[in-house]
Amino acid sequence: MSICLVLNFTGCSDFFASHNYSVEKGIVSNSRYEIALKQAKSYGADINYENIKSIRDYLYESLIYENRLSDHEKISDVDNSEIHSFLKQHGFSKEEANFEMEFLEKNGNDILFFENTKSSSSKVWMYIEKE
């Protein structure tokens, strides 16, 4: 099950403008995840592009600190239908995926967390930014 900090399927283009995004993922320890989650919650409803970017920066720096850059990946030119489909495949309901896509469209970026299926001592984070 996935955990989303900020709480395009066929037909999604009816609701969301077509954009390409860069998608970045990494694996971070549970303790670093807890700090990032606490930071996100502190922003509340006022969370914005800069806040989310600062969380991403913290998580990326954590990868360097934990010597886990091999657990980092960045992909460009991902369209919104691919992101929406990924979210649904990883436990998001259609409504939750639509909410995330709407937030991403409006805010320009988003960050999500998922359980790490290979290790219970870490989480997978995914940062998405409009190109």
C-alpha positions as CSV (number, residue, x, y, z in Angstrom):
1,M,0.0,0.0,0.0
2,S,1.3,3.5,-0.7
3,I,1.5,6.4,1.6
4,C,1.0,9.8,0.0
5,L,2.4,13.0,1.5
6,V,-0.1,15.3,-0.2
7,L,-3.1,13.7,-0.5
8,N,-4.2,9.3,-16.7
9,F,-5.9,6.5,-17.3
10,T,-7.9,6.2,-20.6
11,G,-10.1,9.2,-20.7
12,C,-8.0,11.1,-18.2
13,S,-7.1,13.6,-20.9
14,D,-10.7,14.8,-20.6
15,F,-9.8,16.1,-17.1
16,F,-6.1,16.9,-17.2
17,A,-4.1,18.8,-19.7
18,S,-1.4,16.7,-21.4
19,H,2.0,17.4,-19.9
20,N,5.3,15.7,-19.6
21,Y,7.0,15.3,-16.3
22,S,10.3,14.2,-14.9
23,V,10.0,11.4,-12.4
24,E,12.6,10.8,-9.7
25,K,12.7,7.9,-7.3
26,G,14.9,6.9,-4.4
27,I,15.0,4.6,-1.4
28,V,15.4,6.1,2.0
29,S,15.6,4.8,5.6
30,N,12.4,4.8,7.6
31,S,13.9,7.4,10.0
32,R,14.5,9.8,7.1
33,Y,11.1,9.1,5.8
34,E,9.6,10.0,9.1
35,I,11.4,13.3,9.1
36,A,10.3,14.1,5.6
37,L,6.7,13.2,6.5
38,K,6.8,15.4,9.5
39,Q,8.1,18.2,7.4
40,A,5.3,17.8,4.9
41,K,2.6,17.6,7.5
42,S,4.0,20.9,9.1
43,Y,3.0,22.7,5.8
44,G,-0.6,21.6,6.1
45,A,-2.9,22.9,3.4
46,D,-0.4,25.6,2.5
47,I,2.0,23.1,0.9
48,N,3.4,24.5,-2.3
49,Y,6.0,23.9,-5.0
50,E,8.9,25.2,-3.0
51,N,7.9,23.1,0.1
52,I,7.7,19.9,-1.9
53,K,11.0,20.7,-3.7
54,S,12.7,21.2,-0.3
55,I,11.4,17.7,0.8
56,R,12.8,16.2,-2.4
57,D,16.2,18.0,-1.7
58,Y,16.3,16.6,1.8
59,L,15.6,13.0,0.5
60,Y,18.2,13.3,-2.2
61,E,20.8,14.6,0.3
62,S,19.8,11.6,2.5
63,L,20.7,9.3,-0.3
64,I,24.2,10.9,-0.5
65,Y,24.6,10.7,3.3
66,E,23.4,7.1,3.4
67,N,25.7,6.2,0.4
68,R,22.6,5.0,-1.5
69,L,22.9,6.9,-4.8
70,S,22.6,3.5,-6.5
71,D,19.0,3.5,-5.3
72,H,18.3,6.7,-7.2
73,E,16.7,7.0,-10.7
74,K,15.5,9.9,-12.8
75,I,13.3,9.6,-15.9
76,S,12.3,12.4,-18.2
77,D,9.4,12.8,-20.7
78,V,6.8,10.8,-18.7
79,D,3.3,11.8,-19.6
80,N,0.4,12.2,-17.2
81,S,-1.3,9.0,-18.4
82,E,1.7,7.0,-17.4
83,I,1.9,8.5,-14.0
84,H,-1.8,8.0,-13.4
85,S,-1.6,4.4,-14.5
86,F,1.5,3.8,-12.2
87,L,-0.4,5.2,-9.2
88,K,-3.4,2.9,-9.9
89,Q,-1.1,-0.1,-10.2
90,H,0.5,0.7,-6.9
91,G,-2.6,0.9,-4.7
92,F,-4.2,4.2,-5.4
93,S,-7.9,4.2,-6.1
94,K,-9.1,6.0,-9.3
95,E,-10.2,8.9,-7.1
96,E,-6.9,9.1,-5.3
97,A,-4.9,9.0,-8.5
98,N,-7.1,11.7,-10.0
99,F,-6.6,13.8,-6.9
100,E,-2.8,13.5,-7.2
101,M,-2.9,14.3,-10.9
102,E,-5.0,17.4,-10.2
103,F,-2.6,18.5,-7.5
104,L,0.4,17.9,-9.8
105,E,-1.2,19.9,-12.6
106,K,-2.0,22.8,-10.3
107,N,1.2,22.8,-8.2
108,G,3.8,21.7,-10.8
109,N,5.3,19.0,-8.6
110,D,4.3,16.3,-6.0
111,I,6.0,13.8,-3.8
112,L,4.7,10.4,-2.8
113,F,5.9,7.5,-0.6
114,F,5.5,3.8,-1.1
115,E,6.3,0.7,0.9
116,N,9.6,-0.8,-0.1
117,T,8.7,-4.4,-1.1
118,K,12.3,-5.5,-0.7
119,S,12.9,-4.1,2.8
120,S,10.7,-3.1,5.7
121,S,13.4,-0.8,7.0
122,S,13.1,1.7,4.1
123,K,10.6,3.5,2.0
124,V,10.5,4.4,-1.7
125,W,9.9,8.1,-2.5
126,M,8.8,9.4,-5.9
127,Y,9.2,13.1,-6.9
128,I,7.3,14.3,-10.0
129,E,7.9,17.7,-11.6
130,K,6.3,19.3,-14.6
131,E,8.9,19.8,-17.4
